[in-house]
Amino acid sequence: MRLHLLALLAKEPAHGYELKLALEQTFGEAYPSPNIGQIYVTLKRLEQDGLVRSQDVEQTTRPNKRVYELTPAGRGALSNWIREPSDGPRVRDDFFTKLILAPMAGLADRMELINSQRRHYLGIMRTLTGLAPTQTAARLLVEGAILHIQADLDWLERCQEELV
């Protein structure tokens, strides 16, 4: 959440509710709607860390609002994040750990675990397929998630072939 907010503030100063709306409008239904309280707590921490600064802006018909803007240190942190490659494939996979260790301890059947995980992935796939985002970023986010789930389903098939 920290870096998402910094990226939005790189465009222009904003207050917390504007940042929430920007995330929702950019990523649509595919992106979990952030809690406004979490946004303000994160902004306060970013300010304490010197990555943003804020000021109260007077409004004539409403209470004052606190507007946040990026500091040079915030711009540097954002630049570092953008330049660094994102994490690649998961090597420590929670499901795979269960799949290997639970049957060894007599706690679960591998086929039951695989089928349960497959049902879970298919449920997520149905939900994502039902979304019809109009924004390009949201559409690409949904497509990427669907492709990742499809890869996970293919991998489950491989695990079944090798382990069951």
Order of alpha helices (4+ residues) and beta strands (2+ residues): alpha-alpha-alpha-beta-beta-alpha-alpha-alpha-alpha
